[in-house]
Amino acid sequence: MAGNSKRTIIHIESTEGTGYRYTITKSKKLHPGRVEYKKFDPVIRKHVLFKETK
């Protein structure tokens, strides 16, 4: 992302223990806490919960 962007790059990891991660951006102003998304995990071929990692 650009240096002056108001969005930060984060990683979200599968809660199923497969180790699969997505790289996304989020606005710290709109989402100050950790985010959770339900996305597709291609390792187990199901939609599962992904949580933000540090």
C-alpha positions in Angstrom: 0.0 0.0 0.0 1.0 3.6 -0.4 2.9 5.3 2.4 0.2 7.8 3.0 -2.7 5.3 3.1 -5.0 5.4 6.1 -5.4 1.6 5.8 -3.0 -0.9 7.4 -2.0 -4.3 6.1 -3.0 -7.2 8.4 -3.0 -11.0 8.2 -6.1 -13.1 9.1 -5.5 -16.8 9.9 -7.9 -19.8 9.8 -9.2 -20.9 13.2 -9.3 -24.6 12.0 -5.6 -24.9 12.5 -4.6 -25.3 8.8 -2.3 -22.4 8.9 -3.8 -20.8 5.8 -3.7 -17.0 5.9 -5.2 -14.1 3.9 -3.5 -10.7 3.7 -6.1 -7.8 3.8 -6.2 -4.1 4.7 -8.3 -2.5 7.3 -9.1 1.0 8.6 -8.0 1.4 12.2 -10.5 4.2 12.5 -13.5 2.0 11.7 -12.2 -1.2 13.3 -9.9 -0.4 16.2 -10.1 -3.9 17.6 -9.2 -7.2 16.0 -11.4 -8.3 13.1 -13.0 -11.6 12.3 -14.2 -12.7 8.8 -15.9 -15.9 7.6 -13.9 -16.8 4.4 -13.0 -19.9 2.4 -10.2 -22.1 3.5 -8.9 -24.0 0.5 -7.0 -26.6 2.6 -10.2 -28.1 4.0 -12.4 -26.7 1.3 -15.0 -25.0 3.6 -15.9 -21.6 4.8 -14.5 -21.0 8.3 -13.8 -18.2 10.7 -10.6 -16.2 10.2 -9.2 -14.1 13.0 -6.6 -11.2 12.8 -3.1 -12.2 13.9 -0.2 -10.0 15.0 
